[in-house]
């Protein structure tokens, strides 16, 4: 897939747009004012693979906390602002690497200008965010409801509010919980602007429904070469958002590295606790910096054949199992030793430098 041409935007020590890798974002769910809790969560997210982190700034105390938070983390820090322009300015002054605002809800022209001037002074990018839930009444009436066309018009109107002050260091996000509407909106806006796009399905839902909606929506958008940074929005742990985003990018061939686990569905031939084993393997492989595929199969009859495209595999039977390399059985061993055998192979690969 070929990425669309965009402007390049620096966010702290990272860069998006203009062919740079698509970066993974998440958002803390701690109280930003609680510096210790917020830093602890960000460090956990960094370890999971988060590359940009956003924090809510509902109070002046939260904005002021940015200076302490930034000293203790290693990824760009973004301030999420609604309604009060003073919070945006304070966040910039306290080290925010980017701010997220909706120019339509932070006050009149004078206040928008004040925010833009503060951002311009520090060269802090502004993410202009528009959601379907906050689409202006006149656009809802114009298009006969909330539509992709309305979202795009709203976003471009907000961009012009900032551009007229001579500032073009911008990122755009247009989000909807309606997957197909969100896809259509991104297709429309991609042809009308060269600003980088932050892509996500807003209010996607709980772990199951949120992942499905995000995978479908992000997959359709990213496969067209649209999108420069993403967030998977889940009602749950932000660490799971990062894991899901990584997997979506890897599935689309947009991210390399890390072990890919494939496992077969259970069936009547399964004679081991395959679900438990597959989950154990998925947890185990996170500790190894290998770019390989590992198969977990529940049937010693078809396991070796089905695992032939994997670098390593294990297949379980009744009380026993197989260790498989490149589709060839290399060892038969008791079922309760499968996980340890796989771990030994992974450690040996790391020592050999088989990355």
N, C-alpha and C positions, 0 to 999 in steps of 0.2 A: 504494500500500500504506500502511496506517496502522500506525505504531509503537505498541507496547504502552506503557502508562504505567509509568514507573519513577521511583525516586528519582533525584535529581541528585547526582553525585559529582565533586568537583574533584580532578584529578590534576595537581599543579603548576599551570601556567598554562592548562590545558585542562579542559574539562568534558564528561562523558559522561552519557547518560541524559536523561530528561525531554524528549525531542524534539530534543536537540542532535544535530549531525551525527555519523554513525558514524565513529570515528577508526581509523586504520590503525596497527597495531603491528608490530614485528619484534623479534628478539633477536640480540644480538651473538654471534659465535662466536669472538671473541678471548679470550685470558686476561684477565679483568677486572683482574687485578693489573698488567698491562701497560697503564698509563694511556695512553701515546702511541698504541699500536696500537688500543686501544678507542675513544679519542676520534676517531682518523682514520676508523674504520669508522662511527661514529655520524654524523659530519659528512657522509660519503658517503650514508648512509641518509636524512639530513635532505634532502639535495639531491634524492634520488629521490622524496621525498614521505612519508617516515615521520613520524608524529605523536606516537608514544609509543615509547620504547625500553626493553627489558628486558635486564638483565645478570645472569649467573649469579654467585652469591656462595657459593662452596664453602669459602672460607677467611676468616679475620679480615683478612688483607691485602687481599682483594678488597673487603670491606665498607668498610675505611678508604680505599680508592682512590676511593670514590664522591664524596668531597668535592672531589678534584682533577678528576675527570671532569665533575662537574656545572658547575664553573666555566667549562668550555670548550665546552659544548654549548647548544642552544637549545630542546630538547624535554624533556618530563617523563622522568625516569629511574626505572625500576622495578627493585627487587631481587628476585631469584628465590632463595628459601631452601628448603632441605630439611634436616630432622633437627635442626639445632643452633639453638635459640632465640636464643642469644647473637649469632649472625650477623644475625638479623632486627633485634635491638635496635641493634647497631652500625651497620647500614645506615641505620636511621632517624636515628640520631645524626649520621651523616655526610651527611645530606641527601637520602636516597631520597624520591621523591615518592609512591611506593606500594610496598608489599611484596606478594609472592606467596608464600603458605604453604599447606601442608596441615596444619591444626591437629592432625590425627591422627598426624602423624609427627615433631612437634617436642618431644615430651615430655608430662608430665602437666599437671594443672590449674594448678599453680603457674607452670610455664613459659609456658603459654598466656596466663595472666593478666599475666605480666610483659611479654610482647610487646604485648598489647592496651593496657596502660597506657602503654607507650612510644609506641604509635601514637596513642593518644588525646591525649597531651600535645602532640604535633606536628600533630595532625589529618591524619595520613597514612592514606589508605585502605588496606584490606587486601583483596587478591584471594584468595578462597578457591578453591583449585584442586583438582579431583578428576578423575583419569583412569581409564579403564576398566582399564588395566593394574595399577592399585594398589587396586582395589576390595576392601574388607574381606572376609575369608573368610566371616564370618557372613552378609553380604548375598549373596554368591555362592551360599551354601547355601540361603538363604531363597528366592531367586528362580530357583534351578535353573541358575545360570550367571551370566555377566556380562550384565546387561540394562539397558535405559534406566531402568526403574523403580528398579533398584538404584543406579544413578548418581545419580538425583535424591534418593533417600533419603539417600545418603551425603553429598551436597552440603549438604542442608538440616540434617543432623545437625551438620556442621562449622560451619555458620552459627550454629546455636544455641549452640555452644561459645563463640562470640565475643559473641553478643547478650546472654548472661547476665551479662556484665561491663559492660553498658550501652553497648556500642559498635555503631553501625549504619552506619558509613561503610565499606560493603562493596561489592565486585564479585564475582560468581560466575562460575566457568568449569567446565563439565563437558564433557570431551573424550573422544573415542573415535576409533580408527582405522577403525572400522566406520561408514561414512557414514550409513546408514539408522538405526542405533542412535543415533548422535549427533543426527540430526534429531529423532527421536522423543523423546529426552531433553530437548531444548530445548522442544519443544512441551509436554511435561508440566510442566517447571519454570516456564515462562512464566506459567502460570495459578496458580502457588503462591507466587510471591514478587514483590515490587516492586523488588528490587535489580537494577541494571544487569547485563547479561550480556556477558562476553567470549567471543566465538565463534570456533571454529576446529576443524579436523579434525587431531587429533594424529597424529604419526608418519605423515604422509600419503604420504611417499615422495620419490622423485627428481623432477627438474624436470617430466617428462611426467606420470607417474602422480600425483604430488603436486598438480599443477595441476588435473588432471581431477577428482580426488576433492574437492579444496577448492572448485572451482567448482560442482560438483553439490551438495555439502553446504551450503556457505555460501549458494548460490542458493536452495535450498529453505527454509532457515531465515530468511534475511533477507527473502525475498519475503512471509513471513507477518508482517512487522513485528517480528520477534524479533531482538535483537542491538543492542549499543551500541558495541562496539569489536571489531575483528577482527584475526586474524593468519593468514596463509597459511603453513603450516609446510612447508618444502621442505628436502630434503637437498642443500644447495648454498648459493649466495651469498644472504645476507639481502636484498640489493638486489633480487634477482629476486622475493623474497616481496612486497616493497612494490609492485613493478610489477604483479604479479598481483592483489594486493588492490585496487589502484586500478582495474584493468580490470574486476574483478568488480563493484565498486560502480558504475562507469559503465554497465556493461551492464544493471544492474538499475534504472538511473535514480536512484541514490542519491548520485551524485557528478557534478558538472558541471565543465567546464573541461578544457583540454588537447585536443590533436588526436587524433581517432579515425581510425585507418587501416583501410580495408577493402580486401581484395584477393581476386581470383578464384582458384579452384583451377586448376592447370595442366591442359591437355588436349592433344589431338593438333594443335590449331590454334596452340598457343603456339610462337612463333618467336624469343622472347628468353629470357634467363635471368631469368624472372619471380621465382623464389625469391630470388635475390640482390638484385634490384631492390627487392622488397617489404621485405626486411630493411634495405636501405640507407635506404629512405624512413622506416621505423619508427624508425631511429636518428636520422635528420635531424630529424624533427618534434619530438623531445623538447626542442629548443632554442628553440621558438617558443611564446609564451603566447597561443595562439589557440584559440578554442572552435569548431572547424570539423571537417568530415569530409573526408578525403583518400582517393581511390580509386586503386588500382594494378591495372591490367588488362593481361592478356597477349594480347589479341586486338583488332586495329583494326576488326574487323567488328562485334563486339558490345560492345566497350569503351565507346563513348560512351553507348549506351543503358543499360548496366549501371551506369555511373557517374553517371547523371542525378540521383541523390539526394545526391551528394557536392558539396561546395563547389568542390573542385578535384580533378582526376584526370589521370593519365597512362596511356596505353595504348600498348603496344609491338607492332611488327610486324617484318618481316624487314628489319633495318638502319635502320628509321625508326620514328617514334612520333608520338603526338598529345598535345597539351596541351589539357585539357578543363576548361571552367568551367560549372557547373550543367547538365551534359549536352550542352553545345555545344562543338564543336571550334573552338578559337581559333588553333591553330598546328600545323603539321606540321614536324617537325624530325628530325635524325639521332638514332638510338637512343642514342648516347653523350652526347647533350645533354639527355636527359629529366630527369635528376636536377638538373642545374644550372638548367633552366627552372623546375622546381617550386620549387627553393630561391629563385629570384628572385621568384616570385609570393608566397611566404610572407613574404619580407622586405618586399615592397611592401605587403602587407596589414598588417604590423606598423607600418610607417611611417604608414599611413592610420588606424591605430587600429581596425582591423576585428577586434575581439576577440569 
